[in-house]
């Protein structure tokens, strides 16, 4: 196996991991960031900017783009947004869990019912028929996917209805049947990154999740990155639980389970049946190539459990305005230790991701401080440029 196609909304981390593992990688991606293009043998633009457009993507268009690369692909690997690709539509193997398993694991309502039956702590979910029984506050979120950008908190019925109306305006697909209203629980967001074959699962790392960090995003629940490893006395408990869940849902390869560490203990939030945003920090901290390990899972092989070598942090900076990426801004971004480098001449959308910063240090505090300083330098440059233009 040599030629790999990775397709998804944002595939940079998967493509670069596969490239480091020695594969010839092509990518179909919605951003085609500079560092993705450097890692990939070739790349093409995924002509989808919203979840709605992804759902309407025709498989024939993907096949046409594959043909344009001029390679015979040995495998296809779906990333975020395209996990539900129909394996039967492609002549090469698709290295992912079955669409049925992915559908069930991704559906927050279905997951809630399964967790309830298993007696596993999770936020209570309310169906549209239970609106009068809701105990506030609650979290409103898409039933599948989202990255936190559509998550809202409602403290009473008026806020709930207002939030549902706002979500419908932002994305017509987010009807009452396509969102989840669930109990709002306070806690530390975390995740377990796993590898699994048909018969075994291995928790590779436990990660602290950076959610709604004010110096990275103005969105209160936006996914802003990770710190690996996450030190907590609940590590063994959530690793064991996560391993049981991915096997129970018949998932293969690289997958993740999100938790909240609450005052009452760990609470399962959701399952991510795909490569996760924590890929970078897991690889840096644990000294493992996750793409290689993902491929091995489909051969029935798992690696030895790795040990953390450092604290690796990733911080995703979101743009607070529409931002044209000119040469000067590119130079500022390139001076930082980062990834997801936007190409010159592109435009970052308001509340869209701008770039990612990394740090690998001996303590968590040093890692956070490093990415915070880098984020402040980039934001200070942007503010200075805006002031010059308005002067």
SULRAMO-V449677 format. One record per pair of residues at least 24 apart in sequence whose C-alpha atoms are under 10 Angstrom apart, sorted by the first residue. I is the first residue (numbers start at 1). J is the second residue. Records with the same first field share a line. If there is no record, write none. Layout:
# SULRAMO-V449677
I=J / J
This chain:
# SULRAMO-V449677
1=73 / 74 / 75 / 295
2=72 / 73 / 74 / 75
3=41 / 71 / 72 / 73 / 74 / 75 / 76
4=40 / 41 / 71 / 72 / 73 / 74 / 75 / 76 / 77 / 92 / 94 / 95
5=40 / 41 / 42 / 43 / 66 / 69 / 71 / 72 / 73 / 74 / 75 / 76 / 77 / 78 / 92 / 94
6=40 / 43 / 75 / 76 / 77 / 78 / 79 / 94 / 95
7=43 / 44 / 45 / 46 / 62 / 76 / 77 / 78 / 79 / 80 / 81 / 82 / 83 / 85
8=46 / 48 / 54 / 77 / 78 / 79 / 80 / 81 / 82 / 83
9=45 / 46 / 47 / 48 / 49 / 50 / 51 / 54 / 78 / 79 / 80 / 81 / 82
10=36 / 46 / 79 / 80 / 81 / 277 / 340
11=36 / 77 / 78 / 79 / 80 / 275 / 277 / 340
12=36 / 37 / 38 / 39 / 40 / 79 / 339 / 340 / 341
13=39 / 79 / 275 / 276 / 277 / 278 / 279 / 280 / 291 / 339 / 340
14=77 / 78 / 79 / 275 / 276 / 277 / 279 / 280 / 290 / 291
15=39 / 40 / 41 / 77 / 79 / 291
16=40 / 280 / 291
17=279 / 280 / 283 / 288 / 289 / 290 / 291 / 292
18=289 / 290 / 291 / 292 / 294 / 295
19=291
20=289 / 291 / 292
21=289 / 290 / 291 / 292 / 293
22=292
23=291 / 292
24=71 / 73
25=73 / 76
26=66 / 69 / 71 / 73 / 76
27=65 / 66 / 69 / 76 / 77 / 78
28=62 / 65 / 66 / 78 / 79
29=79 / 80
31=340 / 341 / 342 / 343 / 346
32=340 / 341 / 342 / 343
33=339 / 340 / 341 / 342 / 343 / 344 / 346 / 355
34=339 / 340 / 341 / 342 / 343 / 344
35=338 / 339 / 340 / 341 / 342 / 343
36=339 / 340 / 341 / 342
37=341 / 343
41=69
42=69 / 70
43=69
44=68 / 69
48=81
50=81 / 171
51=81 / 82 / 145 / 146 / 171 / 173
52=171 / 172 / 173 / 174
54=81 / 82
55=81 / 82 / 84 / 173
57=82
59=85 / 86 / 89 / 90
60=89
62=90
63=89 / 90 / 91
75=295
77=274 / 275 / 291 / 294 / 295
78=274 / 275
79=273 / 274 / 275 / 276
80=145 / 146 / 147 / 272 / 273 / 274 / 275 / 276 / 277
81=144 / 145 / 146 / 274
82=274
83=272 / 273 / 274 / 275
95=252 / 253 / 254 / 294 / 295 / 297 / 298
96=251 / 252 / 253 / 254 / 255 / 273 / 274 / 275 / 294 / 295 / 297 / 298
97=197 / 198 / 249 / 250 / 251 / 252 / 253 / 254 / 255 / 273 / 274 / 298
98=250 / 251 / 252 / 273
99=251 / 273
100=249 / 250
101=246 / 248 / 249 / 250 / 251 / 252 / 273
102=249 / 250 / 251 / 252 / 271 / 272 / 273 / 274
103=144 / 273
104=144 / 249 / 271 / 273
105=144 / 245 / 246 / 248 / 249 / 250 / 251 / 257 / 270 / 271 / 272 / 273
106=143 / 144 / 145 / 270 / 271 / 272 / 273 / 274
107=142 / 143 / 144 / 145 / 178 / 180 / 270 / 271 / 272
108=141 / 142 / 143 / 144 / 145 / 179 / 180 / 181 / 182 / 269 / 270 / 271
109=143 / 144 / 178 / 179 / 180 / 181 / 182 / 270
110=143
111=249 / 268 / 269 / 270 / 271
112=182 / 268 / 269 / 270
114=245 / 249
115=245 / 268
120=241 / 266 / 267 / 268
121=264 / 265 / 266 / 267 / 268 / 269
122=182 / 183 / 185 / 259 / 260 / 266 / 267 / 268 / 269 / 270
123=181 / 182 / 183 / 184 / 185 / 260 / 267 / 268 / 269
124=181 / 182 / 183 / 184 / 185
125=180 / 181 / 182 / 183 / 184
126=180 / 181 / 182 / 183
127=176 / 177 / 179 / 180 / 181 / 182
128=176 / 177 / 179 / 180 / 181
130=181
131=157 / 160 / 181
132=157
134=181 / 182 / 183
135=182 / 183 / 184
136=160 / 182 / 183 / 184
137=182 / 183 / 184 / 185
138=180 / 181 / 182 / 183 / 184 / 185
139=180 / 181 / 182 / 183 / 184 / 185
140=164 / 167 / 176 / 179 / 180 / 181 / 182 / 183 / 184
141=167 / 174 / 178 / 179 / 180 / 181 / 182
142=167 / 173 / 174 / 175 / 176 / 177 / 178 / 179 / 180 / 181
143=174 / 176 / 177 / 178 / 179 / 180 / 181
144=178 / 179 / 180 / 270 / 271 / 272
145=270 / 272
146=222 / 223
147=211 / 221 / 222 / 223 / 224 / 277
148=211 / 212 / 219 / 220 / 221 / 222 / 223 / 224
149=212 / 219 / 220 / 221 / 222 / 223 / 351 / 352
150=174 / 179 / 219 / 220 / 221 / 222
151=179 / 180 / 219 / 220 / 221 / 222
152=181 / 219 / 220 / 221
153=181 / 182 / 183 / 184 / 220 / 221
154=181 / 184
155=184
185=260 / 261 / 262 / 263 / 267
186=260 / 261 / 262 / 263
187=259 / 260 / 261 / 262 / 263 / 264 / 265 / 266 / 267
188=259 / 260 / 261 / 262 / 263 / 266
189=226 / 258 / 259 / 260 / 261 / 262 / 266 / 267 / 269
190=226 / 227 / 228 / 230 / 238 / 257 / 258 / 259 / 260 / 261 / 266 / 267 / 268 / 269
191=226 / 228 / 230 / 238 / 239 / 242 / 256 / 257 / 258 / 259 / 260 / 261 / 268 / 269 / 270 / 271 / 272 / 276 / 278
192=229 / 230 / 235 / 238 / 239 / 240 / 241 / 242 / 243 / 255 / 256 / 257 / 258 / 259 / 271 / 276 / 278
193=239 / 242 / 243 / 254 / 255 / 256 / 257 / 258 / 272 / 275 / 276 / 277 / 278 / 279 / 282 / 290
194=239 / 242 / 243 / 246 / 252 / 253 / 254 / 255 / 256 / 257 / 273 / 275 / 276 / 290 / 294
195=243 / 246 / 251 / 252 / 253 / 254 / 255 / 256 / 275 / 290 / 293 / 294 / 296 / 297 / 301 / 302 / 303
196=243 / 246 / 247 / 250 / 251 / 252 / 253 / 254 / 255 / 293 / 294 / 296 / 297 / 298 / 300 / 301 / 302
197=246 / 247 / 250 / 251 / 252 / 253 / 254 / 294 / 296 / 297 / 298 / 299 / 300 / 301 / 302
198=246 / 247 / 250 / 251 / 252 / 253 / 297 / 298 / 299 / 300 / 301
199=247 / 250 / 251 / 252 / 300 / 301
200=243 / 244 / 246 / 247 / 252 / 297 / 300 / 301 / 302
201=239 / 240 / 242 / 243 / 244 / 245 / 246 / 247 / 251 / 252 / 253 / 254 / 255 / 297 / 302
202=239 / 240 / 242 / 243 / 244 / 246 / 254 / 302 / 303 / 304 / 305
203=235 / 236 / 238 / 239 / 240 / 241 / 242 / 243 / 255 / 256 / 257 / 305 / 306
204=229 / 239 / 254 / 256 / 282 / 283 / 286 / 288 / 290 / 303 / 304 / 305 / 306 / 307 / 308
205=229 / 230 / 235 / 239 / 256 / 278 / 281 / 282 / 283 / 285 / 286 / 305 / 306 / 307 / 308
206=230 / 231 / 232 / 234 / 235 / 236 / 238 / 239 / 256 / 257 / 258 / 278 / 282
207=231 / 235 / 258 / 259 / 278 / 281 / 282 / 312 / 313
208=232 / 258 / 259 / 260 / 278 / 313
209=258 / 259 / 260 / 277 / 278 / 313 / 314
210=313 / 314 / 315 / 316
213=315 / 316 / 317
214=317
215=315 / 316 / 317 / 318 / 372 / 373 / 375 / 376 / 379
216=315 / 316 / 317 / 318 / 319 / 320 / 353 / 354 / 356 / 371 / 372 / 375 / 376 / 379
217=315 / 316 / 317 / 318 / 319 / 320 / 351 / 352 / 353
218=317 / 318 / 319 / 320 / 351
219=318 / 320 / 351
222=316 / 318 / 351 / 352 / 353
223=277 / 315 / 316 / 318 / 353
224=277 / 314 / 315 / 316 / 317 / 318 / 353 / 356
225=277 / 278 / 280 / 281 / 313 / 314 / 315 / 316 / 317 / 356 / 357 / 358
226=277 / 278 / 279 / 280 / 281 / 282 / 312 / 313 / 314 / 315 / 316 / 358 / 368
227=278 / 280 / 281 / 282 / 285 / 311 / 312 / 313 / 314 / 315 / 358 / 359 / 360 / 364 / 367 / 368
228=278 / 279 / 280 / 281 / 282 / 283 / 284 / 285 / 286 / 308 / 309 / 310 / 311 / 312 / 313 / 314 / 360 / 364
229=281 / 282 / 285 / 286 / 307 / 308 / 309 / 310 / 311 / 312 / 313 / 364
230=311 / 364
231=364
232=261
234=261 / 265 / 266
235=266
237=265 / 266
238=265 / 266 / 267 / 268
241=266 / 268
242=268 / 271
245=271
246=271 / 272 / 273
249=273
252=294 / 295 / 297 / 298 / 300
253=290 / 291 / 293 / 294 / 295 / 296 / 297 / 298 / 299 / 300 / 301 / 302
254=279 / 290 / 291 / 293 / 294 / 295 / 297
255=294
277=314
278=312 / 313 / 314
279=314
280=312 / 313 / 314 / 339 / 358
281=310 / 311 / 312 / 313 / 314 / 358 / 359 / 360
282=308 / 311 / 312 / 313
283=308 / 312
284=308 / 309 / 310 / 311 / 312 / 313 / 358 / 359 / 360
285=309 / 310 / 311 / 312 / 313 / 360 / 361
286=310 / 311 / 312
309=360 / 361 / 362
310=359 / 360 / 361 / 362 / 363 / 364 / 367
311=359 / 360 / 361 / 362 / 363 / 364 / 365 / 366 / 367 / 368
312=358 / 359 / 360 / 361 / 362 / 363 / 364 / 366 / 367 / 368
313=357 / 358 / 359 / 360 / 361 / 364 / 366 / 367 / 368 / 369 / 370 / 371
314=338 / 339 / 356 / 357 / 358 / 359 / 360 / 367 / 368 / 371
315=355 / 356 / 357 / 358 / 359 / 367 / 368 / 370 / 371 / 372 / 374 / 375
316=340 / 352 / 353 / 354 / 355 / 356 / 357 / 358 / 371 / 375
317=351 / 352 / 353 / 354 / 355 / 356 / 357 / 371 / 372 / 374 / 375 / 376 / 378 / 379
318=348 / 349 / 350 / 351 / 352 / 353 / 354 / 355 / 356 / 375 / 379
319=348 / 349 / 350 / 351 / 352 / 353 / 354 / 355 / 379 / 382
320=348 / 349 / 350 / 351 / 352 / 353 / 354 / 379
321=348 / 349 / 350 / 351 / 352
322=347 / 348 / 349 / 350 / 351 / 352
323=347 / 348 / 349 / 350 / 352 / 354 / 382 / 386
324=348 / 349
325=354
328=381 / 382 / 385
329=378 / 381 / 382 / 385
332=374 / 377 / 378 / 379 / 381 / 382
333=357 / 374 / 375 / 377 / 378 / 381
335=374 / 378
336=371 / 373 / 374 / 375 / 377 / 378
337=370 / 371 / 374
338=371 / 374
